[in-house]
Amino acid sequence: MIDWRRNLGLLWVCQVLSLMGFSFALPFMPLYIQELGITDPEALRLWSGLLMAGSGVSLAIMTPIWGVLSDRFGRKPMTLRANLGGAVLLFAMGLVRSPELLLVLRVVQGALTGTVIANLTLVVSNTPEKRIGFAIGIMNSAVFAGNAVGPLVGGYFADQFGFRVAFFLSSITLFLAFFIALFWVREDFSPEAASSSQRFFKGLVRLTTEQRILPIIGLFVLFGMARFSPRPMYPLLVERIAAAGLGIATQAGLINATAGVAAVLAGIVVGRRADRGRPLVIGMICAVAAGLFLMPQGFLPSVWSLIPFVFFADFASAGIDPIMNVILSRQVPVERRGTAFGLSGSARSIGWSMGAMLGGGLAAYLDFAAVFINSALLFFLIAFFLSRLHRRGTEADITARVPRPE
């Protein structure tokens, strides 16, 4: 029998390492592409949005396919594929000489990676029902811990040794995650149990109609747009309001690290609270708070004044993530969770791509302030839709599906 706590601990480490790898260099792409020849401010903002969106398109296409394959052949192979693919592609990004080739690699990265969904599906599949909220919160904390440490260390290395070195070190951390998963993570998976899965499109239709998850999937799209719309602009905003005495990449890394620390705390606190009931109400509060703290960020005069707003905005927005994953996991049977999480990952990636392109366009043709106001309005819209689900009794239905934790 699989020790779910041991698996959770190992996969937490894998998740931290993989997200450290991705956030060690990728948040600084708006600065990296200046070295590749893009220096015009308007073009730089558009390219920043395009590069952030590039992986989202292919990720949206491939994530449901990987999800169905995980239901049929096992979840651990998906974890191995995502980490190994990321390691190879990040190393290649450190070698590019043009923004066009970097964009191609970003698209391929989206098709082959997806460590968050792969690891989360493996954890949820081996966790007792009454502890799913706790496990999701812990895994979310790993995502944000990696996102906290990676940019802080990566920004320092980029300022000291260059962005290419940062990409090479990113690759090493993903290789470490791959080997930990390969040798120590266990999975109790029966291919016979998965053989009853329907063909891809038939399975998706049944899942979305029988389990009534379409509204939740729509929220993942909206959440991806709201959360990722401002992301490509933070390094460029920091470049404008940077404090003297520190490198630009170091200060941008500090902003990302602040967001990561806040999100780690939110993942643990909100994930545990979601196990105890009223997840939709918690989600509504988080969405409103995220919008309120995002709205003024484009008007702030310094990096030091930006930091507290980033902290509270990301604490609130990260709190929505475990809420939606808990809702989704309790709406579908265990044997279909790989497909369900694949579908939600695709929806999030669509939102991510749309948000990144929208943020880049708003920053290019208006200003940074418009990006943050737009993101705030999207979070208010999420709060509205969560309130609609609450009025329809969805929360009572979710709570009734699982025993209360001891």
C-alpha positions in Angstrom: 0.0 0.0 0.0 1.3 3.5 -0.9 2.2 5.8 2.0 0.4 8.9 0.8 2.2 11.1 3.2 5.6 10.0 2.0 4.5 10.5 -1.6 3.2 14.0 -0.7 6.5 14.9 0.9 8.6 13.7 -2.1 6.4 15.3 -4.7 6.4 18.5 -2.6 10.2 18.5 -3.0 9.9 17.7 -6.8 7.4 20.6 -7.2 9.6 23.1 -5.4 12.6 22.1 -7.5 10.7 22.2 -10.8 9.1 25.6 -10.1 12.4 26.9 -8.9 13.8 25.8 -12.2 11.0 27.5 -14.2 11.1 30.7 -12.1 14.9 30.9 -11.9 15.0 32.4 -15.4 11.6 32.6 -17.1 10.3 35.7 -15.1 13.2 37.7 -16.5 12.5 37.0 -20.2 11.4 40.7 -20.8 15.0 41.6 -19.7 16.6 38.7 -21.6 15.0 39.6 -24.9 16.6 43.0 -24.7 19.9 41.1 -25.0 18.5 39.4 -28.1 17.9 42.7 -29.9 14.4 43.9 -28.8 14.9 47.4 -27.4 12.0 49.5 -28.6 9.7 50.0 -25.5 6.4 49.2 -27.4 7.9 46.2 -29.2 9.4 45.0 -25.9 6.1 45.0 -24.1 4.4 43.2 -27.0 7.1 40.6 -27.2 7.0 40.1 -23.4 3.3 39.3 -23.6 3.8 37.0 -26.7 6.6 35.0 -25.0 4.5 34.5 -21.8 1.5 33.5 -23.9 3.5 31.2 -26.2 3.7 28.2 -23.9 0.1 28.6 -22.8 -1.3 27.8 -26.2 0.5 24.5 -26.6 -0.1 23.7 -22.9 -3.8 24.2 -23.4 -3.8 21.8 -26.3 -1.7 19.1 -24.7 -2.7 19.1 -21.0 -6.1 17.3 -21.6 -4.3 14.7 -23.7 -1.7 14.2 -21.0 -4.5 14.0 -18.5 -6.3 11.2 -20.4 -3.1 9.3 -20.9 -2.4 9.6 -17.1 -5.8 7.9 -16.5 -4.9 5.1 -18.9 -1.2 4.5 -18.2 -0.4 6.0 -14.9 0.3 9.4 -13.3 4.0 8.9 -12.5 5.1 8.7 -16.2 3.4 12.1 -16.7 5.5 13.6 -13.8 8.7 12.2 -15.3 7.8 13.5 -18.8 7.1 17.0 -17.6 10.3 17.4 -15.5 12.6 15.9 -18.1 11.1 17.9 -21.0 11.4 21.1 -18.9 15.1 20.4 -18.1 16.0 19.9 -21.8 14.1 23.0 -23.0 15.4 25.4 -20.4 18.9 24.4 -21.2 18.2 25.1 -24.9 16.7 28.5 -24.0 20.0 29.5 -22.6 21.6 28.9 -26.0 19.3 30.9 -28.3 20.4 33.9 -30.3 17.1 35.3 -31.4 13.7 36.1 -29.9 12.0 34.0 -32.6 13.8 30.9 -31.6 13.1 31.6 -28.0 9.4 31.8 -28.8 9.5 28.4 -30.6 11.1 26.8 -27.6 8.4 28.4 -25.4 5.7 26.8 -27.5 7.5 23.4 -27.3 7.9 23.8 -23.6 4.1 24.2 -23.2 3.5 21.0 -25.1 6.0 18.8 -23.1 5.9 20.2 -19.6 3.1 20.9 -17.1 4.7 19.7 -13.9 2.0 21.3 -11.7 -0.9 19.3 -13.1 1.2 16.1 -13.4 2.3 16.2 -9.8 -1.1 17.3 -8.4 -2.9 14.5 -10.2 -0.5 11.9 -8.8 -0.9 13.3 -5.3 -4.7 13.5 -5.4 -5.0 10.0 -6.8 -3.2 8.5 -3.7 -4.7 10.7 -1.0 -7.7 9.8 1.2 -10.8 11.8 0.3 -11.0 13.6 3.6 -7.4 14.9 3.3 -7.6 16.1 -0.4 -8.0 19.8 0.6 -4.9 19.6 2.8 -2.9 17.8 0.1 -3.9 20.3 -2.6 -2.9 23.2 -0.2 0.5 21.6 0.5 1.1 21.1 -3.2 0.1 24.7 -4.0 2.5 25.8 -1.3 5.3 23.9 -3.1 4.4 25.7 -6.4 4.6 29.1 -4.7 7.7 28.2 -2.6 9.5 27.4 -5.8 8.2 30.6 -7.3 9.5 32.5 -4.2 13.0 31.1 -4.1 13.6 30.8 -7.8 13.3 34.4 -8.9 15.2 35.7 -5.8 18.2 33.5 -6.4 17.8 33.6 -10.2 17.7 37.4 -10.3 20.9 37.6 -8.3 22.6 35.1 -10.6 21.3 36.9 -13.7 22.8 40.2 -12.5 26.1 38.6 -11.6 26.6 36.1 -14.3 24.1 36.8 -17.1 20.7 35.4 -18.1 22.2 32.4 -20.0 23.7 31.0 -16.8 20.4 31.4 -15.1 18.8 29.2 -17.7 21.5 26.5 -17.3 21.0 26.4 -13.6 17.2 26.2 -14.1 17.8 23.1 -16.2 19.8 21.4 -13.3 17.0 21.8 -10.8 14.5 20.2 -13.1 16.8 17.3 -13.7 17.0 16.8 -9.9 13.2 16.8 -9.7 13.1 14.1 -12.5 15.6 11.8 -10.6 13.7 12.2 -7.3 10.5 11.2 -8.9 12.1 8.4 -10.9 13.8 6.6 -8.0 11.6 7.4 -4.9 8.1 8.3 -5.8 5.7 5.3 -5.8 2.4 4.8 -7.5 -0.3 2.2 -7.0 -1.8 2.1 -10.4 -3.7 -0.7 -12.2 -3.8 -0.5 -16.0 -6.9 -2.7 -16.0 -8.8 -0.1 -13.9 -8.0 2.5 -16.5 -9.0 0.4 -19.5 -12.7 1.3 -19.1 -11.9 4.9 -19.9 -13.8 6.1 -23.0 -12.1 7.5 -26.0 -10.7 11.0 -25.6 -13.6 13.2 -26.8 -16.3 10.9 -25.6 -14.7 10.9 -22.2 -14.4 14.7 -22.0 -18.1 15.1 -23.0 -19.2 12.6 -20.4 -17.0 14.3 -17.7 -18.3 17.8 -18.4 -22.0 16.8 -18.7 -22.3 14.1 -16.0 -20.2 15.9 -13.3 -21.4 19.4 -14.1 -17.9 20.9 -14.1 -18.3 23.3 -17.0 -18.8 26.4 -14.8 -15.7 25.4 -12.8 -13.7 25.0 -15.9 -14.8 28.4 -17.1 -13.6 29.8 -13.8 -10.2 28.3 -14.4 -10.0 30.3 -17.7 -11.0 33.5 -16.0 -8.6 32.9 -13.1 -5.7 32.3 -15.6 -6.5 35.6 -17.3 -6.7 37.5 -14.0 -3.6 36.0 -12.4 -1.2 36.0 -15.4 -2.2 39.3 -17.1 0.2 41.4 -15.0 3.0 38.8 -14.8 5.0 39.8 -18.0 4.9 43.4 -17.0 6.5 43.2 -13.5 10.1 43.2 -14.7 9.4 46.2 -17.0 7.5 48.0 -14.2 10.4 47.4 -11.9 12.8 48.7 -14.5 10.9 52.0 -14.5 10.7 52.4 -10.6 13.9 50.6 -9.6 15.8 51.7 -6.5 19.4 52.7 -6.9 22.1 50.3 -5.7 20.5 46.9 -6.7 20.4 45.2 -10.1 17.2 45.3 -12.1 16.9 41.5 -12.2 17.6 41.3 -8.4 14.7 43.7 -7.7 12.4 41.9 -10.1 13.3 38.7 -8.4 12.5 40.3 -5.1 9.0 41.1 -6.3 8.4 37.6 -7.6 9.8 36.2 -4.3 7.4 38.3 -2.3 4.5 36.9 -4.4 5.8 33.4 -3.8 6.1 33.7 -0.1 2.6 35.1 0.1 1.2 32.3 -2.0 3.0 29.6 0.1 1.2 30.9 3.2 -2.1 31.1 1.3 -1.8 27.6 -0.1 -1.4 26.1 3.4 -3.9 28.3 5.3 -6.7 28.3 2.6 -6.1 24.6 1.7 -6.7 23.5 5.3 -9.7 25.8 5.7 -11.3 24.4 2.5 -11.4 21.0 4.1 -13.6 22.4 6.9 -16.4 23.8 4.7 -17.6 26.9 2.8 -15.0 26.9 0.1 -17.0 29.1 -2.2 -17.4 31.9 0.5 -13.6 31.8 1.1 -13.0 32.0 -2.6 -15.3 35.1 -2.9 -13.4 36.9 -0.1 -10.0 36.0 -1.7 -11.1 37.3 -5.2 -12.4 40.6 -3.9 -9.2 41.1 -1.8 -7.0 40.3 -4.8 -8.7 42.9 -6.9 -8.4 45.6 -4.3 -4.7 45.1 -3.8 -4.0 44.8 -7.5 -5.7 48.0 -8.6 -3.2 50.6 -7.4 0.0 48.7 -8.3 0.5 50.5 -11.6 0.6 53.9 -9.9 3.1 53.2 -7.1 6.4 55.2 -7.2 9.0 52.7 -6.0 9.8 49.0 -5.6 9.5 49.3 -1.9 6.0 50.6 -2.0 5.1 47.9 -4.5 6.2 45.0 -2.3 3.3 45.1 0.3 0.7 45.3 -2.4 2.2 42.4 -4.3 2.3 40.4 -1.1 -1.4 40.8 -0.2 -2.6 40.6 -3.8 -0.8 37.3 -4.3 -1.9 35.9 -0.9 -5.5 36.5 -1.9 -5.2 35.3 -5.5 -3.3 32.2 -4.5 -6.0 31.4 -2.0 -8.4 30.9 -4.9 -6.3 28.2 -6.5 -6.8 25.4 -3.9 -10.4 26.3 -3.6 -11.1 25.7 -7.2 -9.0 22.5 -7.2 -10.9 21.2 -4.2 -14.2 21.9 -5.8 -13.1 20.2 -9.0 -11.7 17.1 -7.3 -14.9 16.5 -5.4 -17.1 16.8 -8.4 -15.5 13.9 -10.3 -14.7 10.2 -9.4 -11.1 9.2 -8.6 -10.7 7.3 -11.9 -11.4 10.5 -13.9 -9.4 13.0 -12.0 -6.5 12.8 -14.4 -8.8 13.9 -17.2 -10.5 16.5 -15.0 -7.2 18.1 -13.9 -6.0 17.9 -17.5 -9.0 19.8 -18.6 -8.6 22.4 -15.9 -5.0 22.8 -16.7 -5.9 23.4 -20.3 -8.5 26.0 -19.3 -6.0 27.7 -17.0 -3.4 27.8 -19.9 -6.0 29.3 -22.2 -6.6 32.0 -19.7 -2.9 32.4 -19.1 -2.3 33.0 -22.8 -5.2 35.4 -23.2 -4.2 37.3 -20.1 -0.5 37.6 -21.1 -1.4 38.9 -24.6 -4.0 41.2 -23.1 -1.5 42.5 -20.5 1.1 43.1 -23.2 -1.3 45.0 -25.4 -2.6 47.2 -22.6 0.9 48.0 -21.5 2.1 48.8 -25.0 -0.8 51.0 -26.0 -2.0 52.5 -22.7 0.3 52.0 -19.6 1.1 49.6 -16.8 -1.8 51.0 -14.7 -4.3 49.7 -17.2 -2.9 46.1 -16.9 -3.4 46.0 -13.1 -6.9 47.6 -13.3 -7.9 45.1 -15.9 -6.6 42.2 -13.7 -8.5 43.6 -10.6 -11.8 43.8 -12.6 -11.3 40.1 -13.6 -10.9 39.1 -10.0 -14.1 41.0 -9.1 -15.8 39.0 -11.9 -14.5 35.7 -10.4 -16.1 36.8 -7.1 -19.4 37.4 -8.8 -19.4 33.9 -10.5 -18.4 32.2 -7.2 -21.4 33.9 -5.6 -23.7 32.5 -8.3 -22.4 29.0 -7.6 -22.9 29.6 -3.9 -26.5 30.7 -4.5 -27.2 27.6 -6.6 -26.3 25.3 -3.7 -23.1 24.0 -5.2 -21.2 24.5 -2.0 -23.6 22.3 0.0 -23.3 19.6 -2.7 -19.4 19.7 -2.5 -19.4 19.6 1.3 -21.7 16.6 1.3 -19.4 14.6 -0.9 -16.6 14.2 1.6 -16.3 13.4 5.4 -15.0 16.1 7.6 -11.3 15.8 8.5 -10.3 14.5 11.9 
